[in-house]
Amino acid sequence: MSILYSKVTAVIELANIVHNYQVLRAASGNPIAVIKADAYGHGLSQVAQVLAGAGADTFAVGTVEEAVALRATGHAHRVIALLGPVEDAEYAALWSAGVIPFLHTFEQLDRLAQLEKDQGEVLPVALKFDTGMRRLGFTLADVPALAERLKAMKNVRLEMVSSHLATADEPEAFSYVAAQAEEFAAIRRELAALGLAHTANIANSAAILGHPDLHLDQQRAGIALYGGNPFHGTEREALGQDLKPAMSVKTKILSVHGLRAGQSVSYGCTYTAPEDKTVAIVAAGYADAYSRALSAKAQMCLKGSRVPVLGRVCMQMCAVDVTGMDGVRAGDDIWLLGGDGEGRITPEELAAWWGTITYEVFCLLGLNKRVFI
Ligand SMILES: *Cc1c(COP(=O)(O)O)cnc(C)c1O
């Protein structure tokens, strides 16, 4: 949460996150709970706490700073920082806060080699390998040098090796998944041949649900924990049917008034009423992370029904069509995401209107104030 002045509230159903965790654990055995970026906007400490209560023992945040913040809430389980250490203070915090870093460069190993001599404890680390994402990571060719460096350190121990899949949620791109998996297997064989014992993970949410052959020792569960179906809109959509979205987002109606035939509403007069209409002005706009890209595209849920957004989304307001609905008043709740009954807005629908993915919808709308139920 970091939007200060807004009428928008994200309602987080923590029980649904626990439900999704149980679905994923039943599917794959040993999911690491990925709670980076404030748990995809759902609340870092709150999500960590309920998942720890449900039996999760390993958590993955983004920055080392986020790991330190999680520790400060009293979190006592294993914490991985997926982005790894970047600045001096983050290197120092690895030992003091007990954070397992993802490492992806030899420079990081150099820094750890300097620091480890002064430490009284062994730091478990994770090596990130690039097998096709081409973002961060060591490669197969780096393994001999990695083995040499790790064996020379006393207070740094290899705990796990990881790689990330670029196309696991795209059924038409499974050959790329297979190629990445093969490369990862070759890396692991080389590590083992050089005497480096480790545990391994490569599966994200899509691979947990759709690639059981890639479950390995652990899995890294992100979007599915929050009820996003990675296979939405594909022929494998049913794989995510048991997941329950955990975030709903509501705000207030500010005004209800008539729009006569021929009158326009909002900036640019992009919507003109073809006949007499009733509009509600809603307290949500792009300053509340309700994107201007939703102008004239999105729908909201009001009293269990769908109402369309008319014209442009402004900074803190937008208009919806409530023609023919009885009893709509200033002060009423209206749902940007979720809501009751038939009119409930799914994360996938909102993402489609927005021109993005559920991940971004959750991260951005979760910047608003949150309540936990
Ligand atoms: C975010 C992230 C995940 C989770 O991916 P989902 O598609 O949300 O399940 C897994 N691994 C890494 C390295 C990540 O950064």
The ligand as an SDF file (V2000), in Angstrom:
LIG
                    3D

 15 15  0  0  0  0  0  0  0  0999 V2000
    7.6960  -13.9960   -9.6600 C   0  0  0  0  0  0  0  0  0  0  0  0
    8.4990  -15.2240   -9.7870 C   0  0  0  0  0  0  0  0  0  0  0  0
    7.9040  -16.4820   -9.7040 C   0  0  0  0  0  0  0  0  0  0  0  0
    6.4160  -16.7030   -9.6170 C   0  0  0  0  0  0  0  0  0  0  0  0
    5.8820  -16.7750  -10.9290 O   0  0  0  0  0  0  0  0  0  0  0  0
    4.2950  -16.9620  -11.1250 P   0  0  0  0  0  0  0  0  0  0  0  0
    4.1250  -16.9840  -12.6040 O   0  0  0  0  0  0  0  0  0  0  0  0
    3.6700  -15.7570  -10.4980 O   0  0  0  0  0  0  0  0  0  0  0  0
    3.9350  -18.2140  -10.4480 O   0  0  0  0  0  0  0  0  0  0  0  0
    8.7240  -17.5840   -9.7340 C   0  0  0  0  0  0  0  0  0  0  0  0
   10.0600  -17.4460   -9.8440 N   0  0  0  0  0  0  0  0  0  0  0  0
   10.6720  -16.2610   -9.9510 C   0  0  0  0  0  0  0  0  0  0  0  0
   12.1550  -16.1960  -10.0940 C   0  0  0  0  0  0  0  0  0  0  0  0
    9.9150  -15.1080   -9.9350 C   0  0  0  0  0  0  0  0  0  0  0  0
   10.5160  -13.9180  -10.0450 O   0  0  0  0  0  0  0  0  0  0  0  0
  1  2  1  0
  2  3  1  0
  2 14  2  0
  3  4  1  0
  3 10  2  0
  4  5  1  0
  5  6  1  0
  6  7  2  0
  6  8  1  0
  6  9  1  0
 10 11  1  0
 11 12  2  0
 12 13  1  0
 12 14  1  0
 14 15  1  0
M  END
$$$$
